[in-house]
C-alpha cells in the first residue's frame, strides 16, 4: 500500500525536467551571439507562440517583478529556477 506522500513524485520529476529545460532556454537566449539562430522546442511559429520571448519579459523574474528583491540582486533569479527548487523540495 502506498502513502499519499509518495504518489506525486512522478509529477515532481516532470516539473524538475520542464523547469530545467526552461532555465536552459532562458540562458541560451540571454547569452547567444547576435548572429546565432536559436529556436526552442516551445517556440511555435505557426501560431505565433514564443516561450523564449516570454522568458525575457520582466514577469519572468517574479521576485524582482513584485519588488521582493531589487533588480540585479543575487536572488533575482528566473521563475524556472524557482520551479526547480519547488519541485525538488516537493
ABEGO torsion letter per residue (X at the ends): XBBAAAAAAAAAAAAAAAAAAAAAAAAAAAABBAABBBBBAABBAAAGBBAAAAAABAAABAAAAAGABBBGBAABBBAAAAAAAAAAAX
